[in-house]
Amino acid sequence: MMSCLTAMGHLLGRPGTSSKFSARNNAGEVVAKYPVNDMPIDFKRSNENWIPKIQLHGIADSKLTSKYNYMFSRLRDKYDVLEDQINSMESLLCSKLKIEEFEPNNNPKPETFHTIGRICCDATSGSRLNASSLLLEGNRRISSGITIPIDVSHLKEFSFFPGQVVAVEGSNPTGKRIVVSSVTQPPINPVFKTDVCLQDRLNVVVACGPYTLSDDLEFTPLVELITQINSINPHLVIFMGPFVDVRNKRIESGELDITYQEQFDLVIKELQTKIVNSVQVCVVPSWRDVHHRTVYPSPPFQPETKSPNFHFLPDPCLLNVDGIFIGLTSTDILFHLSKEEISVAPPGSDRLGRLVSHLFSQQSFYPLNPPSEEISVDLEHAEDFCKLPFTPHLLLLPSDLRHFIKNVNGCVVFNTERAVKGVSGGTFSKLQISGEGKTVQIRGEILRI
């Protein structure tokens, strides 16, 4: 029987490009594996009756689901949020440096001293951050909120991006520029330790949208992905948006005979009616979902009908699955950081691992400020919902950057890329998590859809 999504594509009466997708010959190919030389993952369940318990960690999402006028924050309120970010890192950095307190950034002082602040860009030196446009914005209590240029020419290596909170050691002979001798990042919190309560090896499938080819709305890749999910019967599936992608050519041109919401309802109906009830399903929105609030953090979807095995979550979020902590966001923070970061690093250093470590050291799913021009961040809600207060066991960061699986600071990080790339099929991930006590092992594969 034809799925409701594919049927919808035919009802629109427009030719799709699914023939290109159907003609692919690499479906199921494993493109990345963790550990690298590991055996293929066996998804067979040993405890058929076990249903993992899925809980949202942190603040309840009711504050996001209630109506609020996002992007109407006062400048003073935004400044207070940014100020609090520096203040929250102050004691951590003092402890790491073994000093009692920081000094003002603009005091004339030829001797070396420590100060703290946020990295900013001097707009007069260009629109992008570079070694000549680096500024350090101090907080009110220590530096009266003063912003001062920093000279990093004496550093052998560094990594900076706008919004980054750092401690700087250096001298300021004139009171107008800090000559930096060293930079200290906030300490990275260890992996959260708790008792793992798994009753079986936890089998997980992860995919990130879009789920239809860029020039049609037939959702053929999604239909095939559902078929694969039902065949391997995982305990948990995580679908991350976009589901109704603002970048889809049919949506960009307005070639729909139904509303955006009706389009999304068809997708959710397909998921809820076709995925077997033994599978727990988490659905996470994206700011690219054209029918949804285009703001970050994004509130969870609120469909009219909800199957008992479906969980609708905000973006970003931290999940507690029987003692396994999973952090995830559908927003492409890795790509956004890669465009804004400037660095001097040793040859052969792990750039992607460094980008991920910024999230851990800044304790945020989205530490970049100002954010990418393509996304709207509500700073007041981000203060509550975008924090990454500890290192999770698993971090899911789908990105347009090339797929990878790597261990960063004890956390296994997946960039599963996207289920669809233009008019071609993309990739999704299979994971298997086992653990006992406070010990956790994660195996994973990234496969072509």
C-alpha positions as a Markdown table, in Angstrom:
| # | Residue | x | y | z |
|---|---|---|---|---|
| 1 | Met | 0.0 | 0.0 | 0.0 |
| 2 | Met | 1.3 | 3.5 | -0.9 |
| 3 | Ser | 2.2 | 5.5 | 2.2 |
| 4 | Cys | 0.2 | 8.7 | 2.9 |
| 5 | Leu | 3.3 | 10.8 | 2.2 |
| 6 | Thr | 4.1 | 9.3 | -1.2 |
| 7 | Ala | 0.5 | 9.4 | -2.1 |
| 8 | Met | 0.5 | 13.1 | -1.2 |
| 9 | Gly | 3.4 | 13.7 | -3.6 |
| 10 | His | 1.4 | 12.1 | -6.4 |
| 11 | Leu | -1.7 | 14.1 | -5.5 |
| 12 | Leu | 0.2 | 17.3 | -6.0 |
| 13 | Gly | 0.6 | 16.2 | -9.6 |
| 14 | Arg | 4.3 | 17.2 | -9.9 |
| 15 | Pro | 7.2 | 15.0 | -11.0 |
| 16 | Gly | 9.7 | 14.3 | -8.3 |
| 17 | Thr | 13.3 | 13.2 | -8.5 |
| 18 | Ser | 12.9 | 10.1 | -6.4 |
| 19 | Ser | 14.1 | 8.0 | -9.3 |
| 20 | Lys | 17.6 | 9.4 | -8.6 |
| 21 | Phe | 17.2 | 8.3 | -5.0 |
| 22 | Ser | 15.8 | 4.9 | -6.0 |
| 23 | Ala | 18.7 | 4.3 | -8.4 |
| 24 | Arg | 21.4 | 4.6 | -5.7 |
| 25 | Asn | 23.5 | 1.5 | -5.2 |
| 26 | Asn | 25.1 | 2.2 | -1.9 |
| 27 | Ala | 22.2 | 1.9 | 0.5 |
| 28 | Gly | 23.2 | 0.5 | 3.9 |
| 29 | Glu | 26.9 | 1.2 | 3.4 |
| 30 | Val | 28.7 | 1.8 | 6.6 |
| 31 | Val | 30.7 | 5.1 | 6.3 |
| 32 | Ala | 31.9 | 5.5 | 9.9 |
| 33 | Lys | 32.3 | 3.2 | 12.8 |
| 34 | Tyr | 33.1 | 3.5 | 16.5 |
| 35 | Pro | 35.3 | 1.9 | 17.7 |
| 36 | Val | 36.9 | 1.9 | 14.3 |
| 37 | Asn | 37.6 | -1.8 | 14.0 |
| 38 | Asp | 34.5 | -2.9 | 15.8 |
| 39 | Met | 32.3 | -5.8 | 14.6 |
| 40 | Pro | 28.9 | -5.0 | 13.0 |
| 41 | Ile | 26.2 | -4.2 | 15.6 |
| 42 | Asp | 23.7 | -6.9 | 16.4 |
| 43 | Phe | 20.4 | -5.2 | 17.2 |
| 44 | Lys | 18.7 | -8.4 | 18.5 |
| 45 | Arg | 16.9 | -7.8 | 21.8 |
| 46 | Ser | 17.5 | -10.1 | 24.6 |
| 47 | Asn | 14.7 | -8.7 | 26.8 |
| 48 | Glu | 11.7 | -8.2 | 24.6 |
| 49 | Asn | 9.6 | -6.7 | 27.5 |
| 50 | Trp | 12.0 | -3.9 | 28.5 |
| 51 | Ile | 10.9 | -0.4 | 27.6 |
| 52 | Pro | 13.5 | 2.2 | 28.4 |
| 53 | Lys | 12.4 | 5.2 | 30.6 |
| 54 | Ile | 13.0 | 8.5 | 28.8 |
| 55 | Gln | 13.1 | 11.7 | 30.9 |
| 56 | Leu | 13.9 | 15.3 | 30.0 |
| 57 | His | 16.8 | 16.5 | 32.2 |
| 58 | Gly | 16.7 | 20.0 | 33.6 |
| 59 | Ile | 14.1 | 22.7 | 33.5 |
| 60 | Ala | 10.6 | 21.6 | 32.4 |
| 61 | Asp | 9.7 | 22.7 | 28.9 |
| 62 | Ser | 6.4 | 24.3 | 30.0 |
| 63 | Lys | 8.1 | 27.7 | 29.8 |
| 64 | Leu | 8.9 | 27.1 | 26.2 |
| 65 | Thr | 5.4 | 25.8 | 25.3 |
| 66 | Ser | 3.6 | 28.7 | 26.9 |
| 67 | Lys | 3.0 | 31.6 | 24.6 |
| 68 | Tyr | 5.7 | 34.3 | 24.8 |
| 69 | Asn | 6.8 | 37.2 | 22.5 |
| 70 | Tyr | 10.3 | 35.9 | 21.6 |
| 71 | Met | 12.8 | 38.3 | 20.1 |
| 72 | Phe | 11.2 | 41.2 | 22.0 |
| 73 | Ser | 13.8 | 41.3 | 24.8 |
| 74 | Arg | 15.1 | 44.6 | 26.0 |
| 75 | Leu | 18.8 | 45.4 | 25.4 |
| 76 | Arg | 19.4 | 45.6 | 29.2 |
| 77 | Asp | 17.9 | 42.1 | 29.7 |
| 78 | Lys | 20.2 | 40.7 | 26.9 |
| 79 | Tyr | 23.2 | 42.4 | 28.5 |
| 80 | Asp | 22.3 | 40.9 | 31.9 |
| 81 | Val | 22.3 | 37.4 | 30.4 |
| 82 | Leu | 25.7 | 37.9 | 28.7 |
| 83 | Glu | 27.0 | 39.4 | 32.0 |
| 84 | Asp | 25.8 | 36.4 | 33.9 |
| 85 | Gln | 27.7 | 34.1 | 31.5 |
| 86 | Ile | 31.0 | 35.7 | 32.5 |
| 87 | Asn | 30.1 | 35.8 | 36.2 |
| 88 | Ser | 29.2 | 32.1 | 36.2 |
| 89 | Met | 32.7 | 31.2 | 34.8 |
| 90 | Glu | 34.6 | 33.5 | 37.2 |
| 91 | Ser | 35.0 | 31.2 | 40.2 |
| 92 | Leu | 35.7 | 28.2 | 37.9 |
| 93 | Leu | 38.5 | 30.0 | 36.2 |
| 94 | Cys | 39.9 | 31.4 | 39.4 |
| 95 | Ser | 40.1 | 27.9 | 40.8 |
| 96 | Lys | 41.7 | 26.6 | 37.6 |
| 97 | Leu | 44.3 | 29.3 | 37.7 |
| 98 | Lys | 44.7 | 29.1 | 41.5 |
| 99 | Ile | 44.2 | 32.9 | 41.9 |
| 100 | Glu | 42.0 | 34.8 | 44.3 |
| 101 | Glu | 40.4 | 37.2 | 41.9 |
| 102 | Phe | 40.7 | 38.8 | 38.5 |
| 103 | Glu | 41.8 | 42.4 | 37.8 |
| 104 | Pro | 40.3 | 45.1 | 35.6 |
| 105 | Asn | 41.1 | 44.8 | 32.0 |
| 106 | Asn | 41.9 | 48.5 | 31.4 |
| 107 | Asn | 44.2 | 49.3 | 34.3 |
| 108 | Pro | 47.7 | 50.5 | 33.1 |
| 109 | Lys | 50.0 | 47.7 | 34.3 |
| 110 | Pro | 53.3 | 46.7 | 32.8 |
| 111 | Glu | 53.4 | 43.6 | 34.9 |
| 112 | Thr | 51.4 | 40.5 | 34.0 |
| 113 | Phe | 48.0 | 40.1 | 35.5 |
| 114 | His | 44.8 | 38.0 | 35.0 |
| 115 | Thr | 41.5 | 39.3 | 33.8 |
| 116 | Ile | 38.3 | 37.7 | 32.5 |
| 117 | Gly | 35.9 | 38.6 | 29.7 |
| 118 | Arg | 34.1 | 37.6 | 26.5 |
| 119 | Ile | 35.7 | 37.6 | 23.0 |
| 120 | Cys | 34.2 | 40.2 | 20.7 |
| 121 | Cys | 34.9 | 41.5 | 17.2 |
| 122 | Asp | 36.0 | 45.0 | 16.4 |
| 123 | Ala | 33.6 | 45.9 | 13.6 |
| 124 | Thr | 36.0 | 48.7 | 12.4 |
| 125 | Ser | 38.6 | 46.0 | 11.5 |
| 126 | Gly | 36.2 | 43.9 | 9.4 |
| 127 | Ser | 33.0 | 42.0 | 9.6 |
| 128 | Arg | 34.7 | 38.7 | 10.7 |
| 129 | Leu | 36.8 | 37.9 | 13.7 |
| 130 | Asn | 40.6 | 38.0 | 13.0 |
| 131 | Ala | 43.8 | 38.5 | 14.9 |
| 132 | Ser | 43.6 | 42.3 | 14.4 |
| 133 | Ser | 40.0 | 42.6 | 15.5 |
| 134 | Leu | 40.0 | 40.7 | 18.8 |
| 135 | Leu | 38.4 | 42.5 | 21.7 |
| 136 | Leu | 37.8 | 41.4 | 25.3 |
| 137 | Glu | 34.6 | 42.6 | 26.9 |
| 138 | Gly | 34.9 | 42.7 | 30.7 |
| 139 | Asn | 32.1 | 42.3 | 33.2 |
| 140 | Arg | 30.6 | 45.2 | 35.2 |
| 141 | Arg | 31.9 | 44.2 | 38.6 |
| 142 | Ile | 35.5 | 43.8 | 37.7 |
| 143 | Ser | 36.1 | 45.9 | 34.5 |
| 144 | Ser | 33.0 | 48.2 | 34.5 |
| 145 | Gly | 31.9 | 46.5 | 31.2 |
| 146 | Ile | 34.8 | 48.0 | 29.3 |
| 147 | Thr | 35.9 | 46.4 | 26.0 |
| 148 | Ile | 39.6 | 46.5 | 25.2 |
| 149 | Pro | 41.7 | 45.2 | 22.3 |
| 150 | Ile | 44.0 | 42.2 | 22.9 |
| 151 | Asp | 47.3 | 41.5 | 21.1 |
| 152 | Val | 47.8 | 37.7 | 20.6 |
| 153 | Ser | 50.9 | 37.9 | 18.4 |
| 154 | His | 53.0 | 36.3 | 21.2 |
| 155 | Leu | 50.8 | 33.2 | 21.4 |
| 156 | Lys | 52.0 | 30.0 | 19.7 |
| 157 | Glu | 48.5 | 28.6 | 19.5 |
| 158 | Phe | 45.0 | 29.9 | 20.2 |
| 159 | Ser | 41.3 | 29.4 | 19.3 |
| 160 | Phe | 38.8 | 32.2 | 19.6 |
| 161 | Phe | 35.2 | 32.8 | 18.5 |
| 162 | Pro | 32.7 | 35.6 | 19.3 |
| 163 | Gly | 30.9 | 35.0 | 22.6 |
| 164 | Gln | 33.6 | 32.9 | 24.1 |
| 165 | Val | 34.4 | 33.5 | 27.8 |
| 166 | Val | 38.1 | 33.2 | 28.6 |
| 167 | Ala | 40.7 | 34.2 | 31.2 |
| 168 | Val | 43.6 | 36.2 | 29.8 |
| 169 | Glu | 47.0 | 36.6 | 31.3 |
| 170 | Gly | 49.1 | 39.5 | 30.0 |
| 171 | Ser | 50.3 | 43.1 | 30.5 |
| 172 | Asn | 48.7 | 46.4 | 29.6 |
| 173 | Pro | 51.4 | 49.1 | 29.7 |
| 174 | Thr | 49.2 | 51.9 | 28.3 |
| 175 | Gly | 45.8 | 50.9 | 29.6 |
| 176 | Lys | 44.6 | 50.6 | 26.0 |
| 177 | Arg | 45.6 | 47.2 | 24.8 |
| 178 | Ile | 46.4 | 43.9 | 26.6 |
| 179 | Val | 49.5 | 42.1 | 25.3 |
| 180 | Val | 48.4 | 38.5 | 25.9 |
| 181 | Ser | 50.9 | 35.9 | 27.2 |
| 182 | Ser | 48.4 | 33.0 | 27.8 |
| 183 | Val | 44.7 | 32.2 | 27.5 |
| 184 | Thr | 42.8 | 29.9 | 29.8 |
| 185 | Gln | 39.5 | 28.2 | 28.8 |
| 186 | Pro | 36.9 | 27.4 | 31.5 |
| 187 | Pro | 37.4 | 23.9 | 32.9 |
| 188 | Ile | 35.4 | 21.1 | 31.2 |
| 189 | Asn | 33.0 | 19.3 | 33.6 |
| 190 | Pro | 33.5 | 15.5 | 33.7 |
| 191 | Val | 31.0 | 13.0 | 32.3 |
| 192 | Phe | 28.0 | 12.8 | 34.5 |
| 193 | Lys | 28.3 | 9.8 | 36.8 |
| 194 | Thr | 25.1 | 8.0 | 37.9 |
| 195 | Asp | 23.9 | 4.4 | 38.2 |
| 196 | Val | 23.0 | 3.0 | 34.9 |
| 197 | Cys | 19.7 | 1.0 | 35.0 |
| 198 | Leu | 19.7 | -0.7 | 31.6 |
| 199 | Gln | 18.0 | -4.0 | 31.4 |
| 200 | Asp | 19.3 | -4.8 | 28.0 |
| 201 | Arg | 21.7 | -3.3 | 25.5 |
| 202 | Leu | 20.1 | -0.1 | 24.4 |
| 203 | Asn | 19.7 | 0.0 | 20.6 |
| 204 | Val | 19.2 | 3.4 | 19.2 |
| 205 | Val | 18.6 | 4.9 | 15.7 |
| 206 | Val | 19.3 | 8.6 | 15.1 |
| 207 | Ala | 18.4 | 10.6 | 12.0 |
| 208 | Cys | 18.3 | 14.3 | 11.2 |
| 209 | Gly | 16.1 | 16.0 | 8.5 |
| 210 | Pro | 15.3 | 16.9 | 5.9 |
| 211 | Tyr | 13.5 | 13.7 | 5.1 |
| 212 | Thr | 12.5 | 14.4 | 1.5 |
| 213 | Leu | 14.5 | 15.4 | -1.5 |
| 214 | Ser | 15.1 | 19.1 | -2.0 |
| 215 | Asp | 12.9 | 19.4 | -5.1 |
| 216 | Asp | 9.9 | 17.1 | -4.1 |
| 217 | Leu | 7.6 | 16.5 | -1.2 |
| 218 | Glu | 7.2 | 12.7 | -1.6 |
| 219 | Phe | 9.3 | 11.8 | 1.5 |
| 220 | Thr | 10.5 | 8.6 | -0.1 |
| 221 | Pro | 13.7 | 8.5 | 2.1 |
| 222 | Leu | 11.6 | 8.8 | 5.2 |
| 223 | Val | 9.4 | 5.9 | 4.1 |
| 224 | Glu | 12.4 | 3.7 | 3.5 |
| 225 | Leu | 13.9 | 4.8 | 6.9 |
| 226 | Ile | 10.7 | 3.7 | 8.6 |
| 227 | Thr | 10.9 | 0.3 | 6.9 |
| 228 | Gln | 14.5 | -0.1 | 8.1 |
| 229 | Ile | 13.5 | 0.9 | 11.7 |
| 230 | Asn | 10.7 | -1.7 | 11.8 |
| 231 | Ser | 13.1 | -4.4 | 10.5 |
| 232 | Ile | 15.7 | -3.9 | 13.1 |
| 233 | Asn | 13.3 | -3.0 | 15.9 |
| 234 | Pro | 15.5 | -0.7 | 18.1 |
| 235 | His | 14.5 | 0.4 | 21.6 |
| 236 | Leu | 14.7 | 4.1 | 20.8 |
| 237 | Val | 14.6 | 6.3 | 17.6 |
| 238 | Ile | 15.5 | 9.9 | 17.7 |
| 239 | Phe | 14.1 | 12.0 | 14.8 |
| 240 | Met | 15.5 | 15.6 | 14.5 |
| 241 | Gly | 14.1 | 18.2 | 12.3 |
| 242 | Pro | 13.6 | 19.8 | 9.9 |
| 243 | Phe | 10.5 | 17.9 | 8.8 |
| 244 | Val | 8.9 | 20.7 | 6.8 |
| 245 | Asp | 12.2 | 22.3 | 5.6 |
| 246 | Val | 12.1 | 26.0 | 4.8 |
| 247 | Arg | 14.9 | 25.3 | 2.3 |
| 248 | Asn | 12.9 | 22.8 | 0.2 |
| 249 | Lys | 12.4 | 24.2 | -3.3 |
| 250 | Arg | 8.7 | 23.4 | -3.4 |
| 251 | Ile | 8.2 | 25.2 | -0.1 |
| 252 | Glu | 10.4 | 28.1 | -1.2 |
| 253 | Ser | 8.2 | 28.6 | -4.3 |
| 254 | Gly | 4.9 | 28.1 | -2.4 |
| 255 | Glu | 4.0 | 25.1 | -4.6 |
| 256 | Leu | 1.8 | 23.4 | -2.0 |
| 257 | Asp | -1.9 | 22.6 | -2.1 |
| 258 | Ile | -2.1 | 22.3 | 1.7 |
| 259 | Thr | -0.8 | 24.4 | 4.6 |
| 260 | Tyr | 2.6 | 24.0 | 6.2 |
| 261 | Gln | 0.9 | 22.6 | 9.3 |
| 262 | Glu | -1.1 | 20.1 | 7.3 |
| 263 | Gln | 2.1 | 19.0 | 5.6 |
| 264 | Phe | 3.7 | 18.4 | 9.0 |
| 265 | Asp | 0.6 | 16.6 | 10.2 |
| 266 | Leu | 1.0 | 14.1 | 7.4 |
| 267 | Val | 4.6 | 13.5 | 8.4 |
| 268 | Ile | 3.7 | 12.9 | 12.0 |
| 269 | Lys | 0.8 | 10.6 | 11.0 |
| 270 | Glu | 3.2 | 8.6 | 8.9 |
| 271 | Leu | 5.6 | 8.2 | 11.8 |
| 272 | Gln | 3.0 | 7.4 | 14.4 |
| 273 | Thr | 1.0 | 4.9 | 12.3 |
| 274 | Lys | 3.9 | 3.1 | 10.7 |
| 275 | Ile | 6.5 | 2.7 | 13.4 |
| 276 | Val | 5.8 | -0.3 | 15.6 |
| 277 | Asn | 4.6 | 0.4 | 19.2 |
| 278 | Ser | 7.6 | -1.5 | 20.7 |
| 279 | Val | 9.9 | 1.4 | 19.6 |
| 280 | Gln | 10.1 | 4.6 | 21.7 |
| 281 | Val | 10.3 | 7.6 | 19.4 |
| 282 | Cys | 11.7 | 11.1 | 20.3 |
| 283 | Val | 10.9 | 13.9 | 17.9 |
| 284 | Val | 12.9 | 17.1 | 18.1 |
| 285 | Pro | 12.1 | 20.3 | 16.1 |
| 286 | Ser | 14.4 | 22.5 | 14.1 |
| 287 | Trp | 14.3 | 26.3 | 13.6 |
| 288 | Arg | 14.2 | 25.4 | 9.8 |
| 289 | Asp | 10.7 | 23.8 | 10.3 |
| 290 | Val | 8.6 | 26.4 | 8.4 |
| 291 | His | 5.4 | 25.6 | 10.3 |
| 292 | His | 7.0 | 26.0 | 13.7 |
| 293 | Arg | 8.4 | 28.8 | 15.8 |
| 294 | Thr | 11.6 | 29.9 | 14.0 |
| 295 | Val | 13.5 | 30.6 | 17.2 |
| 296 | Tyr | 16.2 | 28.9 | 19.2 |
| 297 | Pro | 15.7 | 27.3 | 21.7 |
| 298 | Ser | 12.8 | 25.7 | 19.9 |
| 299 | Pro | 9.7 | 24.5 | 21.8 |
| 300 | Pro | 8.5 | 21.0 | 21.3 |
| 301 | Phe | 5.9 | 20.1 | 18.7 |
| 302 | Gln | 2.4 | 19.9 | 20.0 |
| 303 | Pro | 0.5 | 17.6 | 17.6 |
| 304 | Glu | -3.2 | 17.1 | 18.1 |
| 305 | Thr | -2.8 | 13.3 | 18.5 |
| 306 | Lys | 0.1 | 11.7 | 20.2 |
| 307 | Ser | 0.9 | 7.9 | 20.4 |
| 308 | Pro | 2.0 | 6.6 | 23.8 |
| 309 | Asn | 5.4 | 5.7 | 22.5 |
| 310 | Phe | 6.1 | 9.2 | 21.1 |
| 311 | His | 8.0 | 11.9 | 23.0 |
| 312 | Phe | 8.0 | 15.5 | 21.6 |
| 313 | Leu | 11.0 | 17.4 | 22.9 |
| 314 | Pro | 12.5 | 20.9 | 22.6 |
| 315 | Asp | 15.7 | 21.8 | 20.8 |
| 316 | Pro | 18.2 | 21.5 | 22.4 |
| 317 | Cys | 17.7 | 19.1 | 25.2 |
| 318 | Leu | 19.4 | 16.6 | 27.6 |
| 319 | Leu | 17.8 | 13.2 | 28.0 |
| 320 | Asn | 18.1 | 10.7 | 30.8 |
| 321 | Val | 17.5 | 7.2 | 29.4 |
| 322 | Asp | 17.7 | 4.9 | 32.4 |
| 323 | Gly | 20.9 | 6.6 | 33.6 |
| 324 | Ile | 22.4 | 7.2 | 30.1 |
| 325 | Phe | 22.6 | 11.0 | 29.5 |
| 326 | Ile | 22.2 | 12.1 | 25.9 |
| 327 | Gly | 22.6 | 15.7 | 24.7 |
| 328 | Leu | 21.2 | 16.7 | 21.3 |
| 329 | Thr | 20.5 | 19.6 | 19.1 |
| 330 | Ser | 19.2 | 19.8 | 15.6 |
| 331 | Thr | 20.8 | 23.3 | 15.1 |
| 332 | Asp | 24.1 | 23.1 | 13.2 |
| 333 | Ile | 26.3 | 24.7 | 15.9 |
| 334 | Leu | 29.5 | 23.0 | 14.5 |
| 335 | Phe | 29.0 | 24.6 | 11.1 |
| 336 | His | 28.3 | 28.0 | 12.6 |
| 337 | Leu | 31.3 | 27.8 | 14.9 |
| 338 | Ser | 33.6 | 26.6 | 12.0 |
| 339 | Lys | 32.7 | 29.8 | 10.1 |
| 340 | Glu | 33.5 | 32.1 | 12.9 |
| 341 | Glu | 36.4 | 30.5 | 14.8 |
| 342 | Ile | 39.9 | 31.7 | 14.3 |
| 343 | Ser | 42.8 | 29.5 | 15.4 |
| 344 | Val | 46.5 | 28.8 | 15.3 |
| 345 | Ala | 47.0 | 25.2 | 16.0 |
| 346 | Pro | 49.7 | 22.6 | 15.6 |
| 347 | Pro | 49.7 | 20.6 | 12.3 |
| 348 | Gly | 47.4 | 17.6 | 12.4 |
| 349 | Ser | 45.4 | 18.8 | 15.3 |
| 350 | Asp | 41.7 | 17.7 | 15.6 |
| 351 | Arg | 39.7 | 20.7 | 14.4 |
| 352 | Leu | 36.3 | 19.0 | 14.8 |
| 353 | Gly | 37.2 | 17.8 | 18.2 |
| 354 | Arg | 38.2 | 21.3 | 19.2 |
| 355 | Leu | 34.9 | 22.7 | 18.0 |
| 356 | Val | 33.0 | 20.2 | 20.1 |
| 357 | Ser | 35.2 | 20.9 | 23.1 |
| 358 | His | 34.1 | 24.6 | 22.9 |
| 359 | Leu | 30.6 | 23.5 | 23.8 |
| 360 | Phe | 31.9 | 21.6 | 26.9 |
| 361 | Ser | 34.1 | 24.4 | 28.1 |
| 362 | Gln | 31.5 | 27.1 | 27.6 |
| 363 | Gln | 28.8 | 24.8 | 29.0 |
| 364 | Ser | 26.4 | 25.7 | 26.3 |
| 365 | Phe | 24.8 | 24.0 | 23.2 |
| 366 | Tyr | 25.1 | 27.4 | 21.4 |
| 367 | Pro | 28.0 | 29.5 | 22.8 |
| 368 | Leu | 28.4 | 31.6 | 19.7 |
| 369 | Asn | 27.3 | 35.3 | 20.2 |
| 370 | Pro | 26.3 | 37.0 | 18.0 |
| 371 | Pro | 24.7 | 33.9 | 16.5 |
| 372 | Ser | 24.8 | 33.0 | 12.9 |
| 373 | Glu | 22.8 | 35.4 | 10.7 |
| 374 | Glu | 20.5 | 32.5 | 9.7 |
| 375 | Ile | 19.2 | 31.8 | 13.2 |
| 376 | Ser | 17.3 | 33.8 | 15.8 |
| 377 | Val | 18.4 | 33.1 | 19.4 |
| 378 | Asp | 16.2 | 34.3 | 22.3 |
| 379 | Leu | 18.9 | 34.9 | 24.9 |
| 380 | Glu | 16.7 | 34.9 | 27.9 |
| 381 | His | 15.3 | 31.4 | 27.1 |
| 382 | Ala | 18.7 | 30.2 | 25.9 |
| 383 | Glu | 20.0 | 31.0 | 29.5 |
| 384 | Asp | 17.5 | 28.4 | 30.7 |
| 385 | Phe | 17.4 | 25.8 | 28.0 |
| 386 | Cys | 20.7 | 25.9 | 26.1 |
| 387 | Lys | 23.0 | 25.2 | 29.0 |
| 388 | Leu | 25.3 | 22.1 | 28.9 |
| 389 | Pro | 26.1 | 21.9 | 32.7 |
| 390 | Phe | 27.9 | 18.6 | 32.4 |
| 391 | Thr | 29.5 | 16.3 | 29.9 |
| 392 | Pro | 26.9 | 13.7 | 28.8 |
| 393 | His | 27.7 | 10.1 | 27.8 |
| 394 | Leu | 26.5 | 10.8 | 24.2 |
| 395 | Leu | 26.2 | 14.0 | 22.3 |
| 396 | Leu | 24.3 | 14.2 | 19.0 |
| 397 | Leu | 25.4 | 17.1 | 16.8 |
| 398 | Pro | 24.0 | 16.6 | 13.2 |
| 399 | Ser | 25.8 | 19.0 | 10.8 |
| 400 | Asp | 26.4 | 19.8 | 7.2 |
| 401 | Leu | 30.0 | 19.2 | 8.0 |
| 402 | Arg | 31.3 | 15.7 | 7.1 |
| 403 | His | 30.0 | 12.9 | 9.3 |
| 404 | Phe | 32.1 | 11.7 | 12.2 |
| 405 | Ile | 32.1 | 9.7 | 15.4 |
| 406 | Lys | 34.7 | 10.6 | 18.0 |
| 407 | Asn | 35.4 | 10.6 | 21.7 |
| 408 | Val | 35.8 | 14.1 | 23.0 |
| 409 | Asn | 36.6 | 14.5 | 26.7 |
| 410 | Gly | 35.1 | 11.2 | 27.5 |
| 411 | Cys | 31.9 | 11.9 | 25.5 |
| 412 | Val | 31.0 | 10.0 | 22.3 |
| 413 | Val | 30.0 | 12.6 | 19.8 |
| 414 | Phe | 28.0 | 11.8 | 16.6 |
| 415 | Asn | 27.6 | 14.0 | 13.6 |
| 416 | Thr | 25.3 | 11.8 | 11.6 |
| 417 | Glu | 24.9 | 14.5 | 8.9 |
| 418 | Arg | 21.4 | 14.5 | 7.3 |
| 419 | Ala | 19.0 | 11.9 | 6.0 |
| 420 | Val | 18.8 | 13.7 | 2.7 |
| 421 | Lys | 21.5 | 15.8 | 1.0 |
| 422 | Gly | 19.9 | 17.7 | -1.9 |
| 423 | Val | 18.5 | 15.2 | -4.4 |
| 424 | Ser | 20.5 | 12.3 | -2.9 |
| 425 | Gly | 20.1 | 10.1 | 0.1 |
| 426 | Gly | 22.1 | 10.9 | 3.1 |
| 427 | Thr | 23.0 | 9.1 | 6.3 |
| 428 | Phe | 21.7 | 8.0 | 9.6 |
| 429 | Ser | 23.2 | 6.3 | 12.7 |
| 430 | Lys | 22.8 | 3.1 | 14.6 |
| 431 | Leu | 24.1 | 3.0 | 18.2 |
| 432 | Gln | 24.2 | 0.4 | 20.9 |
| 433 | Ile | 24.8 | 1.4 | 24.5 |
| 434 | Ser | 25.6 | -1.0 | 27.4 |
| 435 | Gly | 26.5 | -0.3 | 30.9 |
| 436 | Glu | 26.5 | -1.4 | 34.5 |
| 437 | Gly | 27.0 | 0.7 | 37.6 |
| 438 | Lys | 28.7 | 3.8 | 36.5 |
| 439 | Thr | 30.5 | 2.2 | 33.5 |
| 440 | Val | 29.1 | 2.9 | 30.0 |
| 441 | Gln | 30.2 | 1.5 | 26.6 |
| 442 | Ile | 28.9 | 3.0 | 23.3 |
| 443 | Arg | 29.3 | 1.4 | 19.9 |
| 444 | Gly | 28.0 | 3.1 | 16.7 |
| 445 | Glu | 27.8 | 3.1 | 13.0 |
| 446 | Ile | 26.9 | 5.8 | 10.4 |
| 447 | Leu | 25.2 | 4.3 | 7.4 |
| 448 | Arg | 23.9 | 5.5 | 4.1 |
| 449 | Ile | 20.1 | 5.6 | 4.0 |
